[in-house]
Amino acid sequence: MQLKTIFNRVTNYKPFVVDHVELTEDNLLRPTIEITMRARENGLPTCSGCGERCSGYDTQPTARRFDFVPLWMIAVVLVYTMRRVNCGTCGVKVERVPWAEGKSPLTTEYQWFLAGWARRMSWKEVATSFSVSWDHVYNSVKHAVSWGLSRRELDGIESIGVDEVQWKKGHKYQTIAYQIDAGCKRLLWIGPDRTAKTLLRFFRFLGKQRSQTLQFVCSDMWQAYLKVIAKKVPHALHILDRFHVMQKMSKALDEVRAAEVKQLKADGYEPVLAGSRWLLLKRPENLSEKQAVKLDKLLQYNLKSVRSHLMKEDFQRFWTYTYPAWAGKFLDAWCVRAMRSKIEPMKKMAKTLRNKRELLLNWFRANGEMSSGVVEGFNNKLKLITRKSYGFRTQK
């Protein structure tokens, strides 16, 4: 089977035909398969502006070269002399060809080929493996993403999750919005930074009509997000997820432990809290046998870290309630105990929980079915992709 026959079998470039195929060498003396294309004699060119068939105007003086999918790691190049059309609507325009879009030097098939490999390897590795520039890989991925976004259906979204993810060192964040409906979980939107303006851009993207259909919104306790959600979707049930609440409480506990370790060392006491960070932060059921024994010994001391740990574990009972009223009574009682503990990080946590009381109780009003666990799962995948790619040069 000849190369010309294989090429015609895998492509459908009407009304163009293969003139001839030639094996040559490029400037670096690498083997290259050149496929010269020509238009059929009775085929009218297509205007690149409006897509209408028009009469020809003239032919460009030099041929353009388009990179095609390599064959046996041999570069394949389409060579074609572009025509210009005399369009009654757009004027004189360069014709549209079926194998490439705009001024791209890559064929559409090659862009999909590179985008597919970019899902498996870092973009730099893809560029090196196929002897193309990093920009070519970037533009191929951008083409694939644009194609998917133009065909995405956004109607019928009832539940969304909003969170931020760090994409670069130095507190560089992106705002992420996901659809978290039971039958459909997917990424909806990414915006730079984690400000109120960023989230407002998401709701403008979603539109007023689609925003009115939202029933549940899950988020963390970032104040900028809370304000925008309250303003744009006041009818939706806004839920502060269990994960983010307990994460913030763990940070308060760790702050107490770190300060107390320094204080014990300065006062000359035995360093009983040395190596105790994960003993205090882990749930008891997740401790190893050795860690459980060490924690039992640690609980014998009347330390702020120990009292904070017990308060954190006691708060876990909050999530076992069924009715919002009873959960609210427990929350109020816990906050009173925290304020009387004279442990500043835990007092600060209690004030935060009091201010967010109604949003916390929305978790029970949703029967505990809505959770940002899916959001955190997606975020972990984004972080994994970032690590595998050794970071990204741009946010888009």
Order of alpha helices (4+ residues) and beta strands (2+ residues): alpha-beta-beta-beta-beta-beta-beta-beta-alpha-alpha-alpha-beta-beta-beta-alpha-alpha-beta-alpha-beta-alpha-alpha-alpha-alpha-alpha-alpha-alpha-alpha
